[in-house]
Amino acid sequence: MATDIISSNEAPVVQIINNQISTTSTDIAKHFGKHHKNVLREIESLECSADFHALNFEPMIIDVEVGKGATRQERAYRITRDGFVFLAMGFTGPKPPNSKKPTSTPSTKWKNSSTSKNNFPPPQTT
């Protein structure tokens, strides 16, 4: 079962699936204002280990509306938090080094510093 934890125009939709935070390549394309086919190309050409790619970029098939109630199937990816950080670095800053999985990302530092299973920051009050 999927649980949306963020859903807004300012951020891609993020879900918890099987106790893991993830998003999709379609949501990333929308957020960064890119064509989905270009995001797919970026994912498939990432310079990371095959193990990192397999663990963080899960291929999936989605239904896309093409008009008049018709749909077609299209490739997409379900992407973990670590995969998102690695992919988004190429959209927003310097390219990741020619290496395998990054040893430490902001998300793993956040994950490792948490003391409970769902250690989300408290809601802000105005």
CORWOWO-V647845 format. One record per backbone hydrogen bond with DSSP energy under -1.0 kcal/mol. NH is the residue of the N-H (numbers start at 1). CO is the residue of the C=O. E is the energy in kcal/mol with one decimal. If there is no record, write none. Layout:
# CORWOWO-V647845
nh->[NH,NH]
co->[CO,CO]
e->[E,E]
This chain:
# CORWOWO-V647845
nh->[3,5,6,14,15,16,17,20,22,23,25,28,29,30,31,32,34,39,40,41,42,43,44,45,46,48,53,54,55,56,57,58,60,62,64,66,70,72,74,76,78,79,80,81,84,85,86,87,88,89,90,92,93,99,109,110,111,112,113,120]
co->[16,14,14,6,22,3,20,17,15,79,77,24,25,26,27,28,29,35,36,37,38,39,40,41,43,46,49,50,51,52,53,78,76,74,72,70,67,64,62,60,58,23,56,21,80,81,82,83,84,85,87,88,89,97,105,106,107,108,109,118]
e->[-1.3,-2.9,-1.4,-1.9,-3.4,-2.2,-2.6,-1.1,-3.0,-2.3,-2.3,-2.0,-2.2,-2.2,-2.4,-2.4,-2.5,-1.6,-2.6,-1.9,-2.2,-2.6,-2.5,-1.1,-1.1,-1.3,-2.4,-2.6,-2.2,-1.6,-2.0,-2.9,-2.5,-2.7,-3.1,-2.6,-2.2,-2.2,-2.5,-2.1,-2.7,-3.3,-1.7,-1.1,-2.5,-2.3,-2.2,-2.6,-3.3,-1.5,-1.2,-2.0,-1.9,-2.2,-2.3,-2.2,-2.5,-3.0,-1.5,-1.5]
